[in-house]
Amino acid sequence: MQFRRLINRMEIEVGANAGGQTSIDVISHTIAEYTTQRGPTEVEEKASADVKEDAQKLLKACHG
């Protein structure tokens, strides 16, 4: 198995909360991608500081 790259992803869910207000949930992920004989393989790592910071910026921008 050979390391290929790190990928930062954000999972974003928007919906109505119990009070009828819009809620936004952001989950940060860092994925390590490896190359194997069977092709690319993704392994989830602890979310990086960069993707966590980006998630906070996104929430701040959405809440004004």
C-alpha positions in Angstrom: 0.0 0.0 0.0 1.4 3.4 -1.0 0.3 6.8 0.3 -1.1 9.0 -2.5 -2.7 12.1 -0.9 -4.8 13.6 1.9 -8.3 14.8 1.2 -10.3 17.3 3.4 -14.1 17.0 3.1 -17.0 18.6 4.8 -20.4 17.0 5.1 -23.1 19.6 5.4 -26.7 19.0 6.4 -29.3 21.8 6.2 -32.8 21.3 7.6 -35.4 22.6 10.0 -34.9 22.2 13.7 -37.7 21.6 16.3 -38.4 25.4 16.5 -38.9 25.7 12.7 -35.6 27.6 12.2 -33.1 26.5 9.7 -30.2 24.5 11.2 -26.8 23.8 9.6 -24.6 20.9 10.7 -21.1 20.6 9.4 -19.0 17.5 9.9 -15.3 17.6 9.0 -13.4 14.7 7.6 -9.8 14.0 6.6 -9.2 11.1 4.3 -5.9 9.4 3.5 -5.9 7.9 0.1 -3.6 5.0 -0.7 -2.9 3.1 -3.9 -3.2 -0.7 -3.6 -3.2 -3.5 -6.2 -7.0 -3.3 -6.2 -6.9 0.5 -6.8 -7.4 3.6 -4.6 -8.3 2.9 -0.9 -9.5 5.6 1.4 -8.9 5.5 5.2 -10.5 8.1 7.4 -8.1 9.9 9.7 -8.7 12.4 12.5 -10.0 15.6 11.0 -7.2 18.1 10.3 -7.1 21.5 11.9 -7.5 23.1 8.4 -10.8 21.4 7.7 -12.1 22.1 11.2 -11.2 25.8 10.7 -12.9 25.9 7.3 -16.0 24.4 8.8 -16.1 27.1 11.5 -15.7 29.8 8.8 -18.6 28.3 6.8 -20.9 28.2 9.9 -19.9 31.8 10.8 -20.6 33.0 7.2 -24.0 31.3 7.2 -25.1 32.7 10.5 -24.0 36.2 9.7 
